């Protein structure tokens, strides 16, 4: 194996590292770890457990990746942490493995930007192209949709879901599910409009953004009950496929909808 490993790093027997993986000084790679091509692990990192890193991931210094979950029910089961490709994980982040009480895996997709001091607890599921800003804390079993942006110091309660293209302000405390496309703020976090600028930056045309605004008004400003709003949104989604993200989300609420 011709990987570029600093002489002070420890790579346990059984670890599988692609030939061009870099491992920095004083880092430790456990026996059940697999790291894909083009990835780098900075100095003073610990990567343990049944952890899989895809291609071109960059782990900065002082991260703990794949450690056992902070869950008293955990009894040493061989649960997993899986990262896709091209993720950036900045300094002092902690990403834990899953638990047997859930699917047994904590999973991050691809092209995510995880800033310093972020905690991703057991059994979290994070999509693609998310931005999770400094000191954000995700409790266990949290689901984050594609392109979501979590402002610094956001805290997310266990089992909450945050929909695709959602954005939270700094210091938000998420206690219930946040629907796709929503801007949210506060403690507890609540809807403050749609993430229109984010949608435009991702190529949504004006008609689609207007349809999302209409859906937002139906859900949050019409005075309809949740079931009535769902029915109206199902009709609106017939001509706007992207609203399927919203109707599907509302059909699978886990903590109730933040309204």
C-alpha positions as CSV (number, residue, x, y, z in Angstrom):
1,X,0.0,0.0,0.0
2,X,1.6,3.3,-1.1
3,X,-0.7,5.7,0.7
4,X,0.9,8.8,2.1
5,X,0.9,8.2,5.8
6,X,2.8,10.4,8.2
7,X,5.3,8.3,10.2
8,X,3.6,9.3,13.5
9,X,0.2,8.1,12.3
10,X,-1.2,4.7,13.3
11,X,-3.1,2.7,10.8
12,X,-4.4,-0.6,12.3
13,X,-4.2,-3.8,10.3
14,X,-7.4,-4.4,8.4
15,X,-8.0,-0.8,7.4
16,X,-8.5,-0.3,3.7
17,X,-7.1,3.0,2.2
18,X,-6.9,3.8,-1.5
19,X,-3.3,4.3,-2.8
20,X,-3.4,8.1,-2.8
21,X,-5.0,8.7,0.6
22,X,-3.2,11.1,2.9
23,X,-3.0,10.6,6.7
24,X,-1.6,13.4,8.8
25,X,0.6,13.4,11.8
26,X,-0.6,11.7,15.0
27,X,-3.8,10.5,13.5
28,X,-5.3,7.0,14.1
29,X,-7.2,4.9,11.6
30,X,-9.1,1.9,13.0
31,X,-9.1,-1.7,11.6
32,X,-12.6,-1.5,10.1
33,X,-12.2,1.8,8.3
34,X,-12.3,2.2,4.5
35,X,-11.2,5.4,2.8
36,X,-11.7,6.1,-0.9
37,X,-9.4,7.6,-3.5
38,X,-8.4,11.2,-3.3
39,X,-9.3,11.6,0.4
40,X,-7.2,13.2,3.0
41,X,-7.3,13.0,6.8
42,X,-5.5,15.8,8.7
43,X,-3.3,15.6,11.7
44,X,-4.6,14.6,15.2
45,X,-7.7,12.9,13.8
46,X,-9.3,9.6,15.0
47,X,-11.3,7.6,12.5
48,X,-12.7,4.4,14.1
49,X,-15.6,2.0,13.9
50,X,-17.1,0.5,10.8
51,X,-16.6,3.8,8.9
52,X,-16.6,4.2,5.1
53,X,-15.4,7.4,3.4
54,X,-16.0,7.7,-0.3
55,X,-13.8,9.6,-2.8
56,X,-12.2,13.0,-2.4
57,X,-13.3,13.6,1.2
58,X,-11.3,16.1,3.2
59,X,-11.2,15.7,7.0
60,X,-9.4,18.5,8.8
61,X,-7.4,18.3,12.0
62,X,-8.7,17.2,15.4
63,X,-11.9,15.4,14.1
64,X,-13.4,12.3,15.7
65,X,-15.0,10.3,12.9
66,X,-16.9,7.0,13.5
67,X,-16.7,6.9,17.3
68,X,-19.3,5.0,19.3
69,X,-22.6,6.8,19.7
70,X,-23.4,8.9,22.8
71,X,-26.3,6.7,23.7
72,X,-26.6,4.6,26.9
73,X,-28.5,1.9,25.0
74,X,-25.4,1.2,22.8
75,X,-23.9,-2.2,23.7
76,X,-21.0,-2.4,21.2
77,X,-23.0,-3.5,18.1
78,X,-21.0,-3.1,14.9
79,X,-23.0,-0.1,13.6
80,X,-21.7,2.1,10.8
81,X,-20.9,5.6,9.6
82,X,-20.9,6.2,5.9
83,X,-19.9,9.3,4.0
84,X,-20.3,9.8,0.2
85,X,-17.9,11.7,-2.0
86,X,-16.3,15.2,-1.9
87,X,-17.4,16.1,1.6
88,X,-15.4,18.7,3.6
89,X,-15.3,18.2,7.4
90,X,-13.6,21.1,9.2
91,X,-11.8,21.2,12.6
92,X,-13.1,19.5,15.8
93,X,-16.1,17.9,14.3
94,X,-17.6,14.7,15.8
95,X,-19.5,12.2,13.6
96,X,-20.8,9.1,15.5
97,X,-21.9,5.7,14.2
98,X,-25.5,4.6,14.3
99,X,-27.4,2.4,16.8
100,X,-29.1,-1.0,16.6
101,X,-32.3,0.7,17.7
102,X,-32.5,2.5,14.3
103,X,-31.1,1.4,10.9
104,X,-27.6,1.0,12.4
105,X,-26.0,3.7,10.3
106,X,-25.3,7.4,10.3
107,X,-25.1,8.5,6.7
108,X,-23.9,11.7,5.0
109,X,-24.3,12.0,1.2
110,X,-21.9,13.9,-1.1
111,X,-20.7,17.5,-1.5
112,X,-21.5,18.5,2.0
113,X,-19.7,21.4,3.8
114,X,-19.4,20.7,7.5
115,X,-17.9,23.5,9.4
116,X,-15.9,23.5,12.7
117,X,-17.2,22.1,15.9
118,X,-20.3,20.4,14.3
119,X,-21.7,17.4,16.1
120,X,-23.6,14.7,14.0
121,X,-25.1,12.2,16.4
122,X,-26.0,8.6,15.9
123,X,-28.4,7.6,13.1
124,X,-28.5,11.0,11.5
125,X,-29.2,11.0,7.7
126,X,-27.8,14.0,5.8
127,X,-28.4,14.5,2.1
128,X,-26.2,16.1,-0.6
129,X,-25.0,19.7,-1.0
130,X,-25.8,20.8,2.6
131,X,-24.0,23.5,4.5
132,X,-23.8,23.0,8.3
133,X,-22.2,26.0,9.9
134,X,-19.9,26.2,12.9
135,X,-21.0,24.7,16.3
136,X,-24.3,23.3,14.9
137,X,-25.4,20.3,17.0
138,X,-27.5,17.5,15.5
139,X,-29.1,15.1,18.0
140,X,-29.8,11.5,17.2
141,X,-32.0,10.3,14.3
142,X,-32.1,13.8,12.6
143,X,-32.8,13.9,8.9
144,X,-31.5,16.8,6.8
145,X,-32.6,17.2,3.2
146,X,-30.5,18.1,0.1
147,X,-29.2,21.7,-0.1
148,X,-30.3,22.6,3.4
149,X,-28.3,25.3,5.1
150,X,-28.0,25.4,8.9
151,X,-26.8,28.6,10.4
152,X,-24.1,28.7,13.1
153,X,-25.1,27.4,16.6
154,X,-28.3,25.8,15.3
155,X,-29.5,23.0,17.6
156,X,-31.7,20.2,16.3
157,X,-33.8,18.0,18.6
158,X,-33.9,14.2,18.2
159,X,-36.0,12.8,15.4
160,X,-36.5,16.2,13.7
161,X,-36.5,16.4,10.0
162,X,-35.4,19.5,8.0
163,X,-36.5,19.6,4.4
164,X,-34.6,20.2,1.2
165,X,-33.6,23.8,0.4
166,X,-34.5,24.9,4.0
167,X,-32.3,27.5,5.8
168,X,-32.0,28.3,9.5
169,X,-30.7,31.5,11.0
170,X,-27.9,31.6,13.5
171,X,-28.8,30.2,16.9
172,X,-32.0,28.5,15.8
173,X,-33.4,25.8,18.1
174,X,-35.3,23.2,16.0
175,X,-37.9,21.3,18.0
176,X,-40.3,20.3,15.3
177,X,-39.9,19.4,11.6
178,X,-39.1,22.2,9.2
179,X,-40.7,21.9,5.7
180,X,-38.7,22.2,2.5
181,X,-38.0,25.6,1.0
182,X,-38.5,27.4,4.3
183,X,-36.4,30.1,6.1
184,X,-36.6,29.4,9.8
185,X,-35.4,31.3,12.9
186,X,-36.0,31.5,16.6
187,X,-36.2,29.4,19.7
188,X,-38.2,27.4,19.0
189,X,-37.5,27.8,15.3
190,X,-40.5,28.8,13.1
191,X,-41.1,29.7,9.5
192,X,-40.2,33.2,8.3
193,X,-40.8,32.9,4.6
194,X,-39.3,30.9,1.7
195,X,-35.6,30.6,0.9
196,X,-36.2,32.4,-2.4
197,X,-32.6,33.6,-2.9
198,X,-31.3,30.0,-2.4
199,X,-33.8,28.7,-4.9
200,X,-32.8,31.3,-7.5
201,X,-29.1,30.5,-7.0
202,X,-29.8,26.9,-7.7
203,X,-31.5,27.6,-11.0
204,X,-35.2,27.6,-10.1
205,X,-37.1,29.8,-12.5
206,X,-39.4,32.6,-11.6
207,X,-42.6,30.6,-12.1
208,X,-41.3,27.8,-9.8
209,X,-40.4,30.3,-7.1
210,X,-43.8,31.9,-7.3
211,X,-45.4,28.4,-7.0
212,X,-43.3,27.7,-3.9
213,X,-44.5,31.1,-2.4
214,X,-48.1,30.1,-3.1
215,X,-47.5,26.8,-1.4
216,X,-46.0,28.5,1.6
217,X,-49.0,30.8,1.9
218,X,-51.3,27.8,1.7
219,X,-49.5,25.9,4.4
220,X,-48.7,28.8,6.8
221,X,-50.9,31.8,6.1
222,X,-54.3,30.5,4.9
223,X,-55.7,29.4,8.2
224,X,-56.3,25.9,6.9
225,X,-55.7,22.9,9.2
226,X,-52.8,20.7,8.3
227,X,-55.0,18.0,6.6
228,X,-56.8,20.7,4.5
229,X,-53.5,22.3,3.6
230,X,-52.1,18.9,2.5
231,X,-55.1,18.5,0.2
232,X,-54.6,21.9,-1.4
233,X,-50.9,21.4,-1.8
234,X,-51.5,18.0,-3.6
235,X,-53.5,19.9,-6.2
236,X,-50.9,22.6,-6.6
237,X,-48.2,20.0,-7.0
238,X,-49.8,18.4,-10.0
239,X,-48.5,21.2,-12.2
240,X,-45.3,21.9,-10.3
241,X,-43.2,18.7,-9.8
242,X,-40.8,20.3,-7.3
243,X,-43.7,20.7,-4.9
244,X,-43.6,16.9,-4.6
245,X,-40.8,17.5,-2.2
246,X,-43.2,19.4,0.1
247,X,-46.1,17.0,-0.2
248,X,-43.9,13.9,0.4
249,X,-42.3,15.6,3.4
250,X,-45.7,16.5,5.0
251,X,-46.8,12.9,4.6
252,X,-43.9,11.6,6.8
253,X,-43.7,14.1,9.7
254,X,-42.0,12.7,12.8
255,X,-42.1,15.6,15.3
256,X,-45.0,17.6,14.1
257,X,-44.7,20.6,11.7
258,X,-43.2,23.8,13.0
259,X,-45.9,26.4,12.1
